[in-house]
């Protein structure tokens, strides 16, 4: 487990699949993800089986918040496309439980993942891609230290329109300076 003040990150479990399916079939949750079609329970079960074949460092983590004396799953996060020679990786996350939106959970999860990436995995650069219309996500990423690197114009087509995708990153040196 990776613990923060209000959230913890833990390995995804087979029991999580039904919640992931429910969340990913909500167009509002899915709108800023690289998914545009609904998912089936069988499809998510296949995703889970394939995910277990990935290197441990690239297997996603469930995001949980305290719920009384227990923990409640609210989303998912992880690193993808890890390049061990150049020491960089892409990060992705989503909060599926909309009752947990706008409560600082995304910021805390992103900080925990940066700490894990730099201090545990010894990465040098962590980057992400974010849809230009994902104002909530862009705010979080800027707040925790991501720097805008570029823009791919009209990279995605979603909901009847083309959208730009922003590329952002944090370098290890920037993270270290922010922690001093």
Helices and strands as residue ranges (DSSP letters): E 2-3, E 7-11, G 14-16, H 17-24, H 27-30, H 41-51, G 56-58, E 61-67, E 70-83, E 88-95, G 98-100, H 105-115, I 116-120, E 125-131, H 135-143, E 147-158, E 161-171, H 172-179
